[in-house]
Amino acid sequence: MHGVLMPIFGVLLSKMISIFYKPAHELRHDSKVWAIVFEAVAVASLLIIPCRFYFFGVAGGKLIQRIRKVCFEKVVHMNVSWFDEAEHSSGSLGARLSTDAASVRALVGDALGLLVQNIASVIAGLVIAFQACWQLAFIVLALAPLLGLNGYVQVKVLKGFSADAKVC
């Protein structure tokens, strides 16, 4: 739902701009209606955005709990001689359980939430584009791989410049 908010906002904004070309009495009435619609979108955003962070946080927490449980069960069932090695001390194993699970939590909580949001935005944007003008939507789809290539080249170039800065 969070990903669909911005495409919906774009549609509403275009409808709002179109009422400026109406007579004064219609403009007054329609502007009041659209103001209420924008307030409804604001209230929906106020509810949806925290829910996204909460639900992906809960999913990440449950995944961490499951990963730690499975890893701990594997460690408990290891041979006694395995614990004699220095890299398998209780401190290093505890630290590893903590850091690995935290990195998985960051991946699930933030990255996965953003990925789902972006996919929803793209799908909603394409639906709106095909509904508005299917010819223009096909042109945008044809140019999408070029935009992806542009992003890839930009990341590679910026990564190269940052490597040069580290050398100095």
C-alpha positions as CSV (number, residue, x, y, z in Angstrom):
1,M,0.0,0.0,0.0
2,H,2.9,2.3,0.7
3,G,4.2,1.9,-2.8
4,V,0.9,2.8,-4.4
5,L,0.6,6.1,-2.5
6,M,2.8,8.1,-4.8
7,P,1.2,7.0,-8.1
8,I,-2.2,7.7,-6.6
9,F,-0.9,11.1,-5.5
10,G,0.3,11.8,-9.0
11,V,-3.1,11.0,-10.5
12,L,-4.9,13.1,-7.9
13,L,-2.5,16.0,-8.5
14,S,-3.2,15.9,-12.3
15,K,-7.0,15.9,-11.6
16,M,-6.5,18.8,-9.2
17,I,-4.6,20.9,-11.8
18,S,-7.4,20.2,-14.4
19,I,-10.0,22.0,-12.2
20,F,-8.2,25.3,-12.6
21,Y,-9.6,25.5,-16.2
22,K,-13.3,25.4,-15.0
23,P,-15.6,28.3,-14.2
24,A,-15.4,30.0,-10.8
25,H,-18.4,28.3,-9.2
26,E,-17.2,24.8,-10.3
27,L,-13.7,25.6,-9.2
28,R,-14.8,26.5,-5.7
29,H,-16.8,23.3,-5.3
30,D,-14.2,21.0,-6.9
31,S,-11.3,22.5,-4.9
32,K,-13.2,21.7,-1.7
33,V,-13.8,18.2,-2.8
34,W,-10.2,17.6,-3.9
35,A,-8.9,19.2,-0.6
36,I,-10.9,16.5,1.3
37,V,-9.5,13.8,-1.0
38,F,-5.9,15.0,-0.3
39,E,-6.6,15.0,3.4
40,A,-7.8,11.4,3.1
41,V,-4.6,10.5,1.3
42,A,-2.6,12.2,4.1
43,V,-4.5,10.3,6.8
44,A,-4.0,7.0,4.8
45,S,-0.2,7.8,4.6
46,L,-0.1,8.5,8.3
47,L,-1.4,5.0,8.9
48,I,0.2,3.0,6.1
49,I,3.8,4.2,6.4
50,P,4.3,3.2,10.1
51,C,2.5,-0.1,9.4
52,R,5.0,-0.9,6.7
53,F,7.9,-0.4,9.1
54,Y,6.2,-2.3,11.9
55,F,5.2,-5.3,9.9
56,F,8.6,-5.7,8.2
57,G,10.2,-5.2,11.6
58,V,8.1,-8.0,13.0
59,A,9.0,-10.2,10.1
60,G,12.7,-9.5,10.5
61,G,12.5,-10.2,14.2
62,K,10.8,-13.5,13.7
63,L,13.4,-14.4,11.1
64,I,16.2,-13.5,13.5
65,Q,14.7,-15.7,16.2
66,R,14.4,-18.6,13.8
67,I,18.0,-18.2,12.5
68,R,19.4,-18.0,16.0
69,K,17.5,-21.0,17.1
70,V,18.7,-23.1,14.2
71,C,22.3,-22.0,14.5
72,F,22.3,-22.6,18.2
73,E,20.9,-26.1,17.7
74,K,23.7,-26.8,15.2
75,V,26.3,-25.5,17.6
76,V,25.0,-27.6,20.5
77,H,25.2,-30.8,18.5
78,M,28.8,-30.3,17.4
79,N,31.6,-32.7,18.7
80,V,33.4,-31.6,21.8
81,S,36.7,-31.4,20.0
82,W,35.2,-28.7,17.7
83,F,35.0,-26.4,20.7
84,D,38.7,-26.8,21.4
85,E,39.7,-24.7,18.4
86,A,40.3,-21.0,19.1
87,E,37.8,-19.7,16.5
88,H,35.1,-21.8,18.1
89,S,35.2,-20.3,21.6
90,S,32.0,-19.4,23.3
91,G,32.6,-15.6,22.9
92,S,33.2,-15.8,19.2
93,L,30.2,-18.1,18.6
94,G,28.0,-15.7,20.6
95,A,29.3,-12.7,18.7
96,R,28.8,-14.5,15.4
97,L,25.2,-15.4,16.3
98,S,24.5,-11.8,17.2
99,T,26.2,-10.1,14.2
100,D,25.0,-12.5,11.5
101,A,21.4,-12.3,12.7
102,A,21.5,-8.5,12.9
103,S,22.7,-8.3,9.3
104,V,19.9,-10.6,8.2
105,R,17.4,-8.4,10.2
106,A,18.7,-5.3,8.4
107,L,18.3,-7.0,5.0
108,V,14.7,-8.2,5.7
109,G,13.5,-5.1,7.6
110,D,14.8,-2.3,5.4
111,A,15.9,-3.7,2.0
112,L,13.0,-6.1,1.5
113,G,10.5,-3.4,2.6
114,L,11.9,-1.0,0.1
115,L,12.0,-3.6,-2.7
116,V,8.4,-4.5,-2.2
117,Q,7.4,-0.8,-2.1
118,N,9.3,-0.1,-5.3
119,I,7.7,-3.1,-7.1
120,A,4.3,-1.9,-6.0
121,S,5.0,1.6,-7.2
122,V,6.2,0.4,-10.6
123,I,3.1,-1.9,-11.1
124,A,0.7,0.9,-10.0
125,G,2.5,3.4,-12.3
126,L,2.3,1.0,-15.3
127,V,-1.4,0.4,-14.7
128,I,-2.1,4.1,-14.5
129,A,0.1,4.7,-17.6
130,F,-1.6,2.0,-19.7
131,Q,-5.0,3.3,-18.6
132,A,-4.1,6.9,-19.5
133,C,-2.3,6.4,-22.8
134,W,-1.1,2.9,-23.8
135,Q,1.1,4.1,-26.7
136,L,3.1,6.3,-24.4
137,A,3.3,3.5,-21.8
138,F,4.8,1.2,-24.4
139,I,7.4,3.9,-25.2
140,V,8.3,4.2,-21.6
141,L,8.6,0.4,-21.3
142,A,10.9,0.3,-24.3
143,L,13.2,2.9,-22.7
144,A,13.2,1.3,-19.3
145,P,16.2,-1.0,-20.1
146,L,18.2,2.1,-21.1
147,L,17.4,3.7,-17.7
148,G,18.5,0.6,-15.9
149,L,21.8,0.6,-17.9
150,N,22.2,4.3,-17.1
151,G,21.9,3.5,-13.3
152,Y,24.3,0.6,-13.6
153,V,26.9,2.7,-15.4
154,Q,26.4,5.6,-12.9
155,V,27.0,3.2,-9.9
156,K,30.2,1.8,-11.5
157,V,31.6,5.3,-12.3
158,L,30.9,6.5,-8.8
159,K,32.4,3.4,-7.3
160,G,35.5,4.0,-9.4
161,F,35.8,7.6,-8.2
162,S,35.4,6.6,-4.5
163,A,38.2,4.0,-5.0
164,D,40.5,6.7,-6.3
165,A,39.7,8.9,-3.2
166,K,40.6,6.0,-0.9
167,V,44.0,5.7,-2.6
168,C,44.9,9.4,-1.9
